[in-house]
Amino acid sequence: MEVQRLGIIGSGLMGSGIAQVAAYSGFDVVIVDVDETRVDAGITGIRRRLEREAERGRISTADAQAAVSRLRGATDMDTLESLSLADAVIEAVVEDIAVKTKLFRRLGEVCKPGALLASNTSSLPLSDLAAASRRPERVIGLHFFNPPWALKLVEIVTTASTTEETLADAHRICEKMGRVPVQVKDTPGFIANRLLVPFIFDGIHLLDSGVATAADIDNACKVGLNHTMGPLATADLIGLDTLQLIAESMFEEYGEPRFKAPTLLRRLVSLGHLGRKTGRGFFRYE
Ligand SMILES: NC(=O)c1ccc[n+]([C@@H]2O[C@H](COP(=O)([O-])OP(=O)(O)OC[C@H]3O[C@@H](n4cnc5c(N)ncnc54)[C@H](O)[C@@H]3O)[C@@H](O)[C@H]2O)c1
């Protein structure tokens, strides 16, 4: 089916980033969050980033303005009525199965027949969300990477109920957004986080046991392994709270110690040091 009207639920780090890419790619976007402050913060961030891109000459001012004009916000998180006309919805709220399940149940009720329902979950069982929606054949994972405007990968996640038509629609959405898709079955962490999370945790263990400083751990990976970012800066970028939630669901499913969130990570989250978004995590940010 032709997707033109796209709903995005969640205007945080990922939801606003996905909305930016979608609006810039020509979709009409409704972005929903719990209150106006959050919706406005998401849309203001998108506008600023697009304006900066235009100032740097990477995109035209007309294209930036056109993208912003295709965006609108809504705060009806409980009813989701604003998504009733959407051709497809991408959910990007907090990594909490109870919250996401409730939303997918509601999406199944409120969205028009045939609308595609996608989740940006990093680790939670998509099959549970598919079942909750009562239209499991139209549910798929679209796992974007952070920040969505810079990283082109999307893991397309299928369940046993996803149809070929839904998969084809997901590929078309990715193509229109200029994404590079890989396909993966519904398993916690999919491909990238299954590899990345234990790697980051080993970095945290190295730091916590006093083997090396955070800067040296990250430099070893950047300079010696040719990584663009070290594991600790990557954790700060993901958000330490989100990383902890991702790890908890992976640990619950796999039961392997390598997926258990390290104590130091938990303590930083308790203190509200969540990484870049709060100005302090393993590193400090201006
Ligand atoms: N941060 C990353 O690097 C990253 C990368 C890929 C995927 N993801 C996934 O994207 C999703 C969102 O992550 P994020 O980093 O954007 O988080 P975030 O904390 O930046 O944003 C989450 C949004 O969810 C909303 N929200 C919180 N509680 C809610 C509730 N009870 N009901 C409805 N909405 C609620 C918040 O208002 C917020 O705007 C998660 O599933 C996460 O696993 C994150």
PDBQT file of the ligand as one rigid body, heavy atoms in Angstrom, charges set to zero:
ROOT
HETATM    1  N1  LIG A 301      18.516   5.718  22.296  1.00  0.00    +0.000 N 
HETATM    2  C1  LIG A 301      18.941   4.942  21.312  1.00  0.00    +0.000 C 
HETATM    3  O1  LIG A 301      20.131   4.945  20.947  1.00  0.00    +0.000 OA
HETATM    4  C2  LIG A 301      17.967   4.053  20.587  1.00  0.00    +0.000 A 
HETATM    5  C3  LIG A 301      18.331   3.515  19.354  1.00  0.00    +0.000 A 
HETATM    6  C4  LIG A 301      17.417   2.720  18.649  1.00  0.00    +0.000 A 
HETATM    7  C5  LIG A 301      16.190   2.445  19.217  1.00  0.00    +0.000 A 
HETATM    8  N2  LIG A 301      15.870   2.972  20.441  1.00  0.00    +0.000 N 
HETATM    9  C6  LIG A 301      14.533   2.665  20.969  1.00  0.00    +0.000 C 
HETATM   10  O2  LIG A 301      13.690   3.775  20.713  1.00  0.00    +0.000 OA
HETATM   11  C7  LIG A 301      12.709   3.878  21.738  1.00  0.00    +0.000 C 
HETATM   12  C8  LIG A 301      12.751   5.272  22.340  1.00  0.00    +0.000 C 
HETATM   13  O3  LIG A 301      14.059   5.522  22.836  1.00  0.00    +0.000 OA
HETATM   14  P1  LIG A 301      14.625   7.014  22.981  1.00  0.00    +0.000 P 
HETATM   15  O4  LIG A 301      16.096   6.889  23.116  1.00  0.00    +0.000 OA
HETATM   16  O5  LIG A 301      14.036   7.880  21.940  1.00  0.00    +0.000 OA
HETATM   17  O6  LIG A 301      14.021   7.400  24.414  1.00  0.00    +0.000 OA
HETATM   18  P2  LIG A 301      13.702   8.868  24.998  1.00  0.00    +0.000 P 
HETATM   19  O7  LIG A 301      13.740   8.697  26.470  1.00  0.00    +0.000 OA
HETATM   20  O8  LIG A 301      14.548   9.904  24.359  1.00  0.00    +0.000 OA
HETATM   21  O9  LIG A 301      12.192   9.143  24.504  1.00  0.00    +0.000 OA
HETATM   22  C9  LIG A 301      11.123   8.333  24.919  1.00  0.00    +0.000 C 
HETATM   23  C10 LIG A 301       9.811   9.073  24.697  1.00  0.00    +0.000 C 
HETATM   24  O10 LIG A 301       8.767   8.211  25.178  1.00  0.00    +0.000 OA
HETATM   25  C11 LIG A 301       7.820   8.996  25.868  1.00  0.00    +0.000 C 
HETATM   26  N3  LIG A 301       7.236   8.218  26.964  1.00  0.00    +0.000 N 
HETATM   27  C12 LIG A 301       7.829   7.939  28.123  1.00  0.00    +0.000 A 
HETATM   28  N4  LIG A 301       6.996   7.235  28.918  1.00  0.00    +0.000 NA
HETATM   29  C13 LIG A 301       5.866   7.108  28.225  1.00  0.00    +0.000 A 
HETATM   30  C14 LIG A 301       4.618   6.497  28.521  1.00  0.00    +0.000 A 
HETATM   31  N5  LIG A 301       4.389   5.898  29.702  1.00  0.00    +0.000 N 
HETATM   32  N6  LIG A 301       3.658   6.516  27.589  1.00  0.00    +0.000 NA
HETATM   33  C15 LIG A 301       3.886   7.101  26.423  1.00  0.00    +0.000 A 
HETATM   34  N7  LIG A 301       5.061   7.727  26.090  1.00  0.00    +0.000 NA
HETATM   35  C16 LIG A 301       6.020   7.717  26.990  1.00  0.00    +0.000 A 
HETATM   36  C17 LIG A 301       8.589  10.141  26.471  1.00  0.00    +0.000 C 
HETATM   37  O11 LIG A 301       7.757  11.252  26.679  1.00  0.00    +0.000 OA
HETATM   38  C18 LIG A 301       9.718  10.387  25.492  1.00  0.00    +0.000 C 
HETATM   39  O12 LIG A 301       9.437  11.462  24.625  1.00  0.00    +0.000 OA
HETATM   40  C19 LIG A 301      12.977   2.749  22.719  1.00  0.00    +0.000 C 
HETATM   41  O13 LIG A 301      12.195   1.648  22.384  1.00  0.00    +0.000 OA
HETATM   42  C20 LIG A 301      14.451   2.456  22.470  1.00  0.00    +0.000 C 
HETATM   43  O14 LIG A 301      14.823   1.151  22.823  1.00  0.00    +0.000 OA
HETATM   44  C21 LIG A 301      16.716   3.784  21.124  1.00  0.00    +0.000 A 
ENDROOT
TORSDOF 0
